[in-house]
Amino acid sequence: MTKPIVLCFSLATLLFAEALQVQTVTVESSIETEKLSSDQVQFTRQQDLSEILSSTNPEINMVRASAIGNDIVLRGFKRDDINVLIDGAKIYGACPNRMDPPAMHISISQIEKVIVKEGPFDVENFGSMGGMINVVTKDPKPGFSGSIQATIGSFDYKKGAVNFNGGDEKFKFSLGFVRESSGQYEDGSGRTLVEQNWAVLGKTNPNAYKEQYKNMDAYKRGVVRGKFIYDIDENQQLKVRLYSDKANDVLYPAFQMDAQLDETIMLNADYTIKHLSTYSDKLVLSAYYDRVKHDMGTEFRNAPGMLYRTHRAKSETKGVKLKNIFLIGAWNMETGIDVSKRGWNGVCLNEPSKTPRQVRIPDVDTINRGVFIKGTRKYGSWDLKAGIRYDWTNIDTNVQWNNNPLIPAPVVNYYSNKTSRDFNDISANVVAKYHFNDTDALFFAIGQGIRVPDANELYFIAYNKNLTNPWVRRGNPDLKEVKNREVDFGYEGSLGEVGNYRVTLFYSDLKDYIYAYKDSAGTLTYTNIDAHIYGAAFDSAYSVGEYGLLEAKMAYQRGEKDDQIAGQSDDDMAMVPPFHASVSYSYDTGDYFASAEIRYSAKWNNYDSDNGEQAIKSWTVVNLKASKKISSQFSIDVGVDNLFDQDYAVNNTYVGRALVSGAVPLLIHEPGRYLYTNLRYTF
């Protein structure tokens, strides 16, 4: 389900910058609606989409890995449980440890809004088992305009962005260039990323940083993007988007390696034709291609002998979708065909020779074909919605298994006759909402979502014949697909004429959930278990006077295993965050803006101690920001996050993340007090 809707606070939408909107879609209604004032983030010091989403939605938790490259947990669902799209196109990272999660492959400056759908209520896209996040980029507009922006922040953070927009009613384009870099941030105890690594591992551990790299930058990154719209006639439009992103030397202190290179290329296009026939009000043909290269190595670590190595991974995704929108009686219908192919391969290289040592991901193709139909209608005081999707998925390895010097014989034997998998699945949902009046409504939804195992979970290879237990990590080629059968229930209402609130409850019954663990020999691998996640959320907003807005949000989730992994006894599911809450007050006159926010997280009392997690203390942080329009073209923003310099962490140390360990796994803490300033010129 999704967050509350408050349409009465339009006073807060007229702000200085082209603000990022975090828009939620109510799955129980027949139309898309905006939450609060679209949860507009006026300006931010965050470099990652995951940071912004987790700061605006208490049901989203960030998985901190470094200064960038951080992942998302949505209501306890993680990794491939969540579908991340950019303009409706699928994007995957290449790193099996999620150093480059899908949310990383987007520049904040190009985002128009972010649509969040919670639960298994998206049948249009393959794999939306636990939820869907769609990043919608800005469309160019007629006329010539642009912006130049410079941002500086604590810990030597620097960012420059230039955006151009041009064209006429027929042809429009936009171009953007971004360059950013940052030193290592310090946590609330004054420790840099390298020093957090040393604090757990010591300075002599093979996974510890060399002294000479103590003060190196956390990352460098550059982005080039373009978007083009050609209106062929009043009923036809072609839209093309190009994106290139390159990051170098990204430090990941909690992993064995750092990212030497993250390179992304994306191309997607939409051709739309309207009023084609009685049964086609709008026909949309979409195609996309993206390629992600990820090189990670031990160059900055002690890593002697055979530990000095590089892992080179590549993910390539291409797809096409044909969608038809039409009206049958009172039903607004959408039908479509969806086909995609993801290729994923990885190899370990010797250093410094760069000669191949061992296959890590054996050139795996995942091919999906799906068909879907969904419809919405109003019936008196009811909003009704239903959808169904059928998926046929093939997963095949393409390497030479036998007599391959890069694949040891025991590995070949382990995967023998299991190098190909087929899945046939149905996803479906039914949603109903009853309106008592214009502001109060009750809603109910039930649905099933599916996701198949990925190449890493099925076929990963990390084998060292020199160890007592040679299997360091391996996939499980017998994994089943995961089924999420979920029920959502909620109520939304008004707070007089100037406020709104919403309460939601959900229960997810998970069949064959894919779970990472270490077996009795210490091998990291995967299995299917039955489990369940349940939770509740509350979201409200209240207009204070002519210019003020008071918001309060909170969320709680709990995950429990129904099955136990052999040799384990902890019932708690990993990476399900504790209670989160936030209270904020903002004041916006249209000429200046100010806000204060308090964010709180309870202690991690429920965590999977059998699989590397640990108790994490509660935390409270205060964030302040203000903005002023100096003229019609110039504006300045200032802010401070973590005002009182608290030392805290937002996620846990699940073994499925493949983190390095000393006496305990390495948990990366959040930045301490962080000051930042944005200067913006528009023309």
C-alpha positions, 0 to 999 in steps of 0.5 A: 500500500502507499502513504497518505494523501493530503491535497489541501497543502498546495501552499507548500508546493510553490518553492524555490528550486525544481524540487524533487517529488516523492509521490506515492500511488494509492493502490486502492484508488483508481487514479494516481494522487500526490502524498502531502505536498508531494513530499517535496525535498526543497534541497538536500545534501544527500548524494543518493536516492536511497538517502532521500527516500529513507528520510521522507518515508519511514517505511523505507530504510537505507542500507549504508555501504559508503558515501554513495552506492547505498541500497533500499529496504521497503517495509522489510523487503530488500534487494530483488524483492523490490523493483526499481525502474527509471522512466519505467525501464528496468535497471540492475547493478552488476555487483553481487554484493550490491555495491552498485544497487539500482537506486545508485544509477540515477542523478538526483538533478534529473529527477522529476518525481519518485513513485513508490508502490508498496506491496505486490500490487504492480502487475505491469512490471516483472518482479514487483514482489515486495514493491516498486519504485519508479524514478520519473525524470524531467521532461524538456519544455519549449523555450530556452532555459537552464540552471547552474548549481554549485554545492559544497558541504562538510568533509570536502563535498563538492558538486557542480551541475549544469542543465540546459533546456531548449526547443519549440512545441514540436521538438524539445530537448534537455542536456545535463552535466554533473560532477561531484566528489567527496572526502571521507565523512566522519561519523559522530565519533569523528571516525572516517570510513577508513578509521571505521574499518580499522576500528573493527579489523585493526590495521594488519588485517588483510581486509584493512586499508593500507596506511597510505590510503588513509586520507583518500577521497570517498569517491569521484563521479560524473554524469552526462544525460540528455532527453529529447521529445519529438511531437510528430503530430497531435496524436503521436510522440517519440521520447528518447532518454540517454544517460551515462554515469561513471564513478571511480575509486569508491571506498566500501570499508565494510566489504573486502573490496572497493569499487575501482569503476562503476560505469553505467550507460542507459538508453530508453525510448517511448513511442506513443500514439493516441486515439488509434481506434475504439479499443485503443485510446493510447498505445505505448511502445517502450524499449530500453537498454542499459549496461553496468560495468563494475570493477572492484578490487583490493588495491587499497587493502593489505591483501597479500599474495592471492588476496590481491585481486580484482572482480570484474562484473557486468550486467546488461539489460534490454527489454520492450513493452507494448501497452494498450489503454482503452475503455470498456463500459465503466472500466479503464483498462490496460493490457500489455506484453512485456519482454526483457533479457538480463545478462550477468557475468563476473570473473576474478582477475589476478593482480597486477597481471589482470589475467583471469583466475576464476569465474564468479557469475557464469554468464547467466541470461534471465529471459522473461516474457509477461502478459498483463491486464488490469482495470479500474472503475468507480461504482457508487462510493466504491473504487475498484481495481484488479490486475493479473499477470502471467510470467514465463522465465528462463534462466540459463548459464552460457559458459563452458563448464567442462574442461574450463580452467576457470571453473574447478572440477568440484564446482562443475560437479556441484552444478552438473545438470542444474545450469538451466531453470524455467519458471511459470508464475501468476501475479494478481491483486484485487483492491477496493476502497469505500468513500464515506465522504469526500475525505474519509475512506476505508480500503482493503487489498489482497494480492500475490507477487512473484520474484525468481532467484537471480544469477548470484543466488543460483550460480555464484562461484567462490572456490579456494582449493587451498582452504579446509572448506574450499567453498567460500560462497556458492549459489543454490541451483535448486532455489524456487521462486518467491511468492508474497501473498499480502493483505493490506488494510487502512483508513484515511481521514481529515483533521478538520479542513486543514489536515489529513491522516492515514493509517495502514496495516499489512501482513505478508505471507512469504512462501519459499523466501530466498534467505542467505546464511552460512552453513555449518562449514562456513560457506555463504549460500542461499535457501528457501524458507517460509516466513512472514512480515507484518507492520503498520504505518501512520502518516499525517499533515496539518496546515498551521496558519497561512504558511506553516506545515506540520507533519508526523510519520511513523512505521513499524515492521516485524519479520519472522521465519516460519521455517528454521535453517538447519542448525539455527534457532533465531526466528527473526528475519534479517534486515527488517528495521525497527520502529521509525518516526519523524516530526517536522515543521516547515514554513514557506512564504514563497520568498523564503523557506525554513524547516526543522525535523526530528527523526527517531529510530528505536533500538534493534531488539529483533535481529537475526543473531544466527546470521550476523546481525547485532543489537543496534542502539536507538537514535534521534537526530535533528536536521535544519534547513533554510532557503532564500530567493535572492532574486528571480534568478538567484537562490541560496540554500543552507542546511545542517543534518545531524545537528547534535553530531550523534553517532548512529547506524541505520541498518544491520550486519546480515551475512547476506551482505558479505561484510568483513568481520573482526570480532564482530561484523563491520557496521558502517555508521552515518555521517556526523554533523554535516553542513551544506550550502547550495547556490543556484542560478536559473535562466 
